[in-house]
């Protein structure tokens, strides 16, 4: 492996790691939003409208939880890709 190839792979790997960091930040924001939804959902809703609102919050929380799981899986995939990019000289692009 030439020094220039190694440097290019390291640079591309670093860029992909930065992408993983951005996706991680998105997943962290989803975690925070989910925690806020759960706090609101746990309030004692007594009226029929309040109970309907709580049901709606529960559905939104479930969807956000699935999205957060997908984001965490994406982080793992991007990090694996960053390792592959850093170890694969001679490949064009990502």
ChimeraX attribute file (.defattr): number of C-alpha atoms within 10 A of each C-alpha:
attribute: neighborCount
match mode: 1-to-1
recipient: residues
	/A:1	9
	/A:2	9
	/A:3	8
	/A:4	10
	/A:5	15
	/A:6	16
	/A:7	14
	/A:8	17
	/A:9	25
	/A:10	19
	/A:11	14
	/A:12	18
	/A:13	24
	/A:14	16
	/A:15	15
	/A:16	21
	/A:17	19
	/A:18	15
	/A:19	16
	/A:20	23
	/A:21	15
	/A:22	13
	/A:23	19
	/A:24	19
	/A:25	14
	/A:26	16
	/A:27	22
	/A:28	15
	/A:29	13
	/A:30	19
	/A:31	17
	/A:32	12
	/A:33	15
	/A:34	20
	/A:35	13
	/A:36	12
	/A:37	17
	/A:38	16
	/A:39	10
	/A:40	15
	/A:41	19
	/A:42	11
	/A:43	10
	/A:44	10
	/A:45	14
	/A:46	10
	/A:47	9
	/A:48	9
	/A:49	10
	/A:50	14
	/A:51	14
	/A:52	13
	/A:53	15
	/A:54	21
	/A:55	13
	/A:56	13
	/A:57	18
	/A:58	17
	/A:59	12
	/A:60	15
	/A:61	20
	/A:62	13
	/A:63	13
	/A:64	17
	/A:65	17
	/A:66	12
	/A:67	15
	/A:68	20
	/A:69	15
	/A:70	13
	/A:71	20
	/A:72	18
	/A:73	15
	/A:74	16
	/A:75	22
	/A:76	15
	/A:77	12
	/A:78	20
	/A:79	19
	/A:80	15
	/A:81	17
	/A:82	23
	/A:83	17
	/A:84	14
	/A:85	24
	/A:86	20
	/A:87	14
	/A:88	16
	/A:89	17
	/A:90	13
	/A:91	10
	/A:92	8
	/A:93	8
	/A:94	14
